[in-house]
Amino acid sequence: MPLYEAVTDPMRQADVVRRRRYGVIETCDGRLVRILYRPYPKTATAFGGRLLGRLSHRLRRGNRCRLYFNEPRSCPGFIALRYVESTRDADYATFRRALVALDDVARLKNADALVCDAANLRISDRFLARLGWVPHAPMFGHRNFIKRLKS
């Protein structure tokens, strides 16, 4: 198995999607560019998210979005949305396309749910609710959300 694999059509390359655990969904101008599968999970830190994320967002141009996800070995059936990175000119359609691709990945993997920790306070609970996410497992200093895919 190669260390990195790129998928441009998840439905046609479903075997790769089902087999790999760690990836990044890349969208540009409202379209899926690729899903790049990696040999290791994305780790997000408060420093990276707040300081470097803001700097990267300001300096990078274009209508692009990257959405990092992991399927933790300790929690089979769950996919964790670890980090979202967008450029300054990214629009809602580009972000939304990345979320649709994540839903496609979850469906192909037959996942039970998607989970995330919404660290950015500018992302409101109401906005997440409109996207199908509900609060889950309250913890001090964390805003955990879940999007259940099976009843």
LUMVEX-203744 format. One line per field, with one value per residue (C-alpha): residue number from 1; residue in three letters; x, y, z. Coordinates in steps of 0.05 Angstrom, whole numbers, plus 32768, in hexadecimal, padded with zeros to 4 digits. Layout:
domi = NUM; ...;
romi = ALA; ...;
xx = X; ...;
yy = Y; ...;
zz = Z; ...;
//
This chain:
domi = 1; 2; 3; 4; 5; 6; 7; 8; 9; 10; 11; 12; 13; 14; 15; 16; 17; 18; 19; 20; 21; 22; 23; 24; 25; 26; 27; 28; 29; 30; 31; 32; 33; 34; 35; 36; 37; 38; 39; 40; 41; 42; 43; 44; 45; 46; 47; 48; 49; 50; 51; 52; 53; 54; 55; 56; 57; 58; 59; 60; 61; 62; 63; 64; 65; 66; 67; 68; 69; 70; 71; 72; 73; 74; 75; 76; 77; 78; 79; 80; 81; 82; 83; 84; 85; 86; 87; 88; 89; 90; 91; 92; 93; 94; 95; 96; 97; 98; 99; 100; 101; 102; 103; 104; 105; 106; 107; 108; 109; 110; 111; 112; 113; 114; 115; 116; 117; 118; 119; 120; 121; 122; 123; 124; 125; 126; 127; 128; 129; 130; 131; 132; 133; 134; 135; 136; 137; 138; 139; 140; 141; 142; 143; 144; 145; 146; 147; 148; 149; 150; 151;
romi = MET; PRO; LEU; TYR; GLU; ALA; VAL; THR; ASP; PRO; MET; ARG; GLN; ALA; ASP; VAL; VAL; ARG; ARG; ARG; ARG; TYR; GLY; VAL; ILE; GLU; THR; CYS; ASP; GLY; ARG; LEU; VAL; ARG; ILE; LEU; TYR; ARG; PRO; TYR; PRO; LYS; THR; ALA; THR; ALA; PHE; GLY; GLY; ARG; LEU; LEU; GLY; ARG; LEU; SER; HIS; ARG; LEU; ARG; ARG; GLY; ASN; ARG; CYS; ARG; LEU; TYR; PHE; ASN; GLU; PRO; ARG; SER; CYS; PRO; GLY; PHE; ILE; ALA; LEU; ARG; TYR; VAL; GLU; SER; THR; ARG; ASP; ALA; ASP; TYR; ALA; THR; PHE; ARG; ARG; ALA; LEU; VAL; ALA; LEU; ASP; ASP; VAL; ALA; ARG; LEU; LYS; ASN; ALA; ASP; ALA; LEU; VAL; CYS; ASP; ALA; ALA; ASN; LEU; ARG; ILE; SER; ASP; ARG; PHE; LEU; ALA; ARG; LEU; GLY; TRP; VAL; PRO; HIS; ALA; PRO; MET; PHE; GLY; HIS; ARG; ASN; PHE; ILE; LYS; ARG; LEU; LYS; SER;
xx = 8000; 801E; 8029; 8000; 7FC5; 7F99; 7F50; 7F2C; 7EEA; 7ED8; 7EA0; 7ECD; 7F08; 7EDE; 7F0F; 7F45; 7F14; 7EFF; 7F47; 7F69; 7F60; 7F80; 7F74; 7F6B; 7F32; 7F47; 7F13; 7F1C; 7EE7; 7EAE; 7EC9; 7EEC; 7F35; 7F4B; 7F4C; 7F94; 7F9E; 7FD9; 7FFF; 7FF5; 7FBC; 7FB8; 7FC5; 7FAB; 7FC6; 7FAC; 7FEC; 7FE6; 7F9C; 7F9B; 7FDD; 7FF5; 7FAE; 7F9E; 7FE0; 7FD6; 7F8E; 7FA4; 7FDF; 7FC4; 7F99; 7F65; 7F23; 7F3D; 7F2C; 7F4F; 7F2A; 7F54; 7F33; 7F48; 7F28; 7F47; 7F5B; 7F40; 7EFA; 7EE7; 7EA8; 7EB7; 7ED9; 7EF8; 7EF8; 7F3B; 7F49; 7F2E; 7F5C; 7F43; 7F61; 7F4D; 7F21; 7EFF; 7EB3; 7E7B; 7E72; 7EBA; 7EB5; 7E72; 7E8E; 7EC5; 7E8F; 7E67; 7EA6; 7EB0; 7E69; 7E77; 7EB6; 7E8E; 7E58; 7E8A; 7EAC; 7E69; 7E7A; 7E4A; 7E5A; 7E87; 7EA4; 7EC8; 7EE0; 7ECC; 7F04; 7EF6; 7EC3; 7EAC; 7E8C; 7E49; 7E21; 7DE7; 7E11; 7E29; 7DE0; 7DCD; 7E02; 7DE7; 7E18; 7E00; 7E26; 7E45; 7E6F; 7E76; 7EBC; 7EDA; 7EFD; 7EE2; 7EA6; 7E9C; 7E69; 7E50; 7E2C; 7E0A; 7E04; 7DDE; 7DA2;
yy = 8000; 8044; 8077; 80AC; 80A0; 80D3; 80C8; 80F6; 80D0; 80AE; 8084; 8066; 805D; 8043; 800B; 803F; 8068; 802B; 8014; 8055; 8078; 80BC; 80F0; 8137; 814E; 8186; 81B2; 81EE; 821C; 81F2; 81B1; 8174; 8174; 8134; 810C; 8100; 80C5; 80C9; 8095; 80BB; 80E3; 812E; 814A; 818F; 81BA; 81FA; 821D; 8204; 8212; 8257; 8277; 8253; 8247; 8291; 82A3; 826F; 8286; 82CE; 82C0; 828A; 829F; 827B; 8258; 8219; 81EE; 81B2; 8186; 8154; 8115; 80D7; 8094; 8085; 803D; 8042; 8055; 802C; 8045; 808E; 80C2; 80FE; 8141; 8159; 819B; 81CA; 81F9; 822C; 8265; 82AD; 82AC; 8269; 826C; 8243; 8217; 8200; 81F1; 81CE; 81A2; 818A; 8177; 8152; 812B; 811A; 8100; 80D6; 80B9; 80A8; 8087; 805D; 8048; 8038; 8065; 806D; 80B7; 80F3; 8117; 8159; 818A; 81D0; 81F8; 8238; 825F; 8283; 8242; 8245; 820B; 8223; 821E; 81D8; 81C4; 81DA; 81AB; 8171; 8173; 8170; 817C; 813D; 8128; 816B; 817A; 81B8; 81E0; 81B7; 81BC; 8175; 8167; 8128; 811B; 80D7; 80B1; 8075; 8073;
zz = 8000; 7FED; 8024; 8000; 7FD2; 7FAF; 7F9F; 7F6F; 7F6A; 7FAD; 7F8E; 7F59; 7F89; 7FC3; 7FD3; 7FE4; 800C; 8035; 8042; 8057; 809B; 8097; 8062; 804B; 801E; 7FF0; 7FCD; 7FA0; 7F82; 7F9C; 7F7E; 7F9B; 7F85; 7FA8; 7FE8; 7FFB; 8029; 8058; 8081; 80C3; 80E4; 80E7; 812C; 813B; 8173; 8192; 817B; 8134; 812E; 814C; 8138; 80FB; 80E1; 80E3; 80C1; 808B; 8080; 8076; 8048; 801A; 7FE0; 7FB6; 7FC3; 7FE5; 8021; 8041; 8072; 809A; 80B4; 80DA; 80E8; 812C; 8138; 817F; 8165; 8129; 8107; 8117; 80EC; 810E; 80EB; 8105; 80E3; 80AD; 8089; 8058; 802F; 8037; 7FF9; 8008; 8002; 8021; 7FE2; 7FE6; 8030; 8027; 7FEF; 801F; 8052; 801D; 800A; 8053; 8056; 8018; 8038; 8077; 804E; 8027; 8067; 8086; 80C2; 80FC; 8107; 80FB; 8137; 8140; 8174; 815C; 817A; 8153; 817A; 813A; 8124; 8147; 8162; 8137; 80F7; 810A; 8118; 80D2; 80B7; 80E0; 811B; 8163; 81A5; 81C1; 81FE; 8221; 823C; 825A; 8225; 81EB; 81BE; 81A6; 8170; 814E; 810D; 8112; 80D1; 80EA; 8118;
//
